[in-house]
Amino acid sequence: MVDKDEQIKALLIGRAYDLATKVLGVSDMTKSSYADVFTVTRKEVEDFVRRNGFPSGSFYQREGYYEGLHCIHEEGNRWRVYWLERGVKYDERTFHNEEAVIQELISRCLGRTGTGIYFT
C-alpha cells in the first residue's frame, strides 16, 4: 500500500497517473484501476492540507498569466479562485473566508485527477 501522504500529494499536484503507473508497474491505466492505488478519503486530504498546507504545484497564488493552473488571488479579506487557460479565467468564484477557499481548492484538485474516484 502506498503511503497516504504520498497519495495525497500526487492527487493535489495532478500526478495521480504517474504514481499509479509506477506503483502498479504498468505503462498506462487502460486495464488498471486507480482504486488499487488511491485509498485516501476526502477527510484525510483535508486533514493533510490543514497540517501541511497545499504541496507546491497545487495552484498558483498570484495574479498573472499562468497557463492551465488553478489560481488564487487574495484581495484584502476576499479571495478569487479560478482556472486560467490561454489568458482566460474560467469558473471564477469569490470567497470571504479562508476555509471556503481551502474547500474549493481541494474540490478542484481532486476533481482534476482523472481517476474516476469519488472522494467522500
N, C-alpha and C positions, 0 to 999 in steps of 0.2 A: 504494500500500500504506500502511496505517495504521501509524504508529509503534508499536513493540511495547510501550513503556511505557504509551502511551495505551490500547492494547488491554487490558493487564493491569489498569490502574486501573479501566476500565469493568467488567471481569469481577468484580473483587474487591468493588466497591461496588454491584453489581447494576444496572448501567446498560448492559448489552450491547445491549438493544433500542434504546435511544436512540442509541448510537454507530452501530449497524448501519444504522438507517433514515437517519441523517444522511449517512453515507458513501455508501450506495447510492442516495440520493435517492429513497427510496420512503416511502409513508405507513404501510405496515405490512410485516410479513415473511411474509405468506402465500404469496407467489410468489418469494421470495428465500431465499438460503442464508446463514446465519451464517458458514459456512466461507469465504465470499467476503471476509469482513472479518477474522475472527479466525484468525490463523496461528501463534499462540504455542503453545509446549509447556508441560506442567506444570513441567518443569525451569526454563524461563525464568521462570515465575511464582515458583517457589521462590527462584531467584537474585535476582529483583526484591525479594521480601519480605526476604531477608537483607540486601540493600544498603540498602533504603529503609524497611523496616517496612511494615505494612499501611496503605493510604490511609485517611484519615478516612472513616467511614461503613461500613467493612467489618464492624465488630462493635462492641459496647459493652463497656467494661471496668470495670463497677461493679455491685454488687448493687443491685437495684431493679426498678422496673416500666417496662420499655421494650418497647413492642409491636412484634412482628414482627422481632426482631433476634436474631442470634447473640450470645450474651453470654459473657464470660469473667470469672471471678471468682477472684482469687488468694487463697489461704488458706495462709500460711506457705510451705511447699515443695510445695504441690499447687495445681492449677488445676481449676476446674469449667467446662465448656463446655456450653452448652445453647441451644435455641431458645425464645424467650419469646413467647407469644401469649395474650392475654386473661388475663394474670397466671398462666398455667400454664407450667411448664417442661417442654419436650419433649426427648427424645433427649439427656438429660444424661449426660455422661461425665466422669470424673475422671482427671487425668494427674499424673505426678510429675516430669516434666521438660519444659522449655520447648520443645524440638524437637518433641516429640509434640503439644504444643498447636498449634504452627505448622502442622504437617502436617494436623492435624484441621481447623483453620480454613481452610486453603487448600482442602481437600476440600469443606468445606461451602460456601464461597463459590463455587467452580467448579460445584458441584452445583446451586446455585440459579439459575444463569444462564438456564436455559430455552432454551439454544441447541441442545441435542441433540448438541453436540460432546463427544466423549470425549477428555479431556485426558490424554495419556500422557507 
